[in-house]
Amino acid sequence: MNDHARNYPRIIRYEGGTAEIRLMSPADGPAVLAFARSLPAHDLLFLPRDISQEKVLTAWLSEIERGTFVSLVATVGDKVVGCAAIVRDPLSWARHVGELRVVTSSAVRGKGVGRALIEESFAIALNLGLEKLCAHMTVDQRGAIEIFEGLGFRGEALLRDQVKDPDGTKHDIVILSHDVARVQAQMEAYGVTSAF
C-alpha cells in the first residue's frame, strides 16, 4: 500500500554517520528478526507482542501487506538499526487514531535515528489522514519519552503494572498522544505543508 505519499528510501544523518530509512517489506523479515533478537527484552515491553518471535514478525508483515500497518526500517549498510510502525484499524471506532511504535538499537540510541523515524512516521500519519497518534512506553524509558515530548506528544494515561517482563517483574506503561489534525491545520494556515 502506497497511500502515504512519501518518497523512499531517504538518507538521514545521525550522530555517527548516515542511515537509510525506507518502507519495510517482507524481504526485510530476516534482518528485522535479527534486529529484534539483538535487543534486551526490556526494550520490547511497550509493544503488545514480542517481535523477536518469528510468528509475531510474520503476523506484522501480513498486516503491512493488508495495509493496516505502515512500517519503516532504518538501516546502516545491510543491518537494521531501527524500525517504526503506524498501526491503525480502519474498521474500528478509533479509525482516526494511529498507534506509533518505534524501537532502535542501543548503538544508535540518542543519536537521532529514533527521532528521524518518529518524524517520518508523523509525516506518513498526516498523509494517511490520521487525526491523532498515540505512543506507549515503559515509564523508565526517559530518553524516548523526552524525544516524543520534544515533538509535541503529551502524557495521556498511566497504566500501572500493565506489562510483565520475562523475569515476572511488572512495569507501568505511559501513553503519550499527539493531535495530528491540529498540527496539520496550523501548518496549512502557515503554508508549510510542503515540509512534509
Summary of the structure (lengths in Angstrom):
residues: 196
radius of gyration: 16.1
end to end distance: 18.8
largest distance: 51.3
contacts: 575
relative contact order: 0.14
helix: 35%
strand: 33%
